[in-house]
């Protein structure tokens, strides 16, 4: 089991564990704290992350800002990669294509499902992230290209 998944299992056994785990992971790259992501579910090759619609992430229309949703997607894709990739490999985002499909008027949930990649053979993994509103409607989709390589020895 990956160290991220082990840590998640250990910390979430305590009261407020899910909040603390989400905060600690987001703090690793502090910019993500601006959206206050919460990891709802995580396992190898899959993650579900949420964020609250609050004034700090609004645009001029009082809906969730497009860049806040991009941050949610990048957080979901990155943590999903980190929780899934073998220890001898590494990843880095190299591109992101997004589509804004409708106004984000509610709290949001992002889901990234990587399927079953062959981690020892791939050099590029596409993270397909869907962002849904409280009604389950997809408000944004993102395809994040992650370069995968062996770690330097």
C-alpha angles and dihedrals in degrees: 000000000000117000092242090055091046091050091048092052092048098046098041090059087076129071110276087009095136091052092048093047093049091048093048093049093047091047090061086074100025095199088074090064088075089076096037095223119202121204106223098175134003135177136143109307094000138079137168116197130178138197132190122241102239136154095263091064097043127117125209090284092056091245126116109289117247092237091052087056090048088053090051090051094048091048092050094046094045097047091044089054092046092050093048111036119093118253094251093058134066137196140206130182112249102171145005131198117191137186122198104209104174142347114290102226100159143039110302139225125199122200125193118185115179096186113213109320121185094239094191095056108034125093096181127040121188113214108206106201124185121194115205132189125226090277092055094252116142107242097173139011128197135189109201118192112216119192109218124200142152117276116251112259 
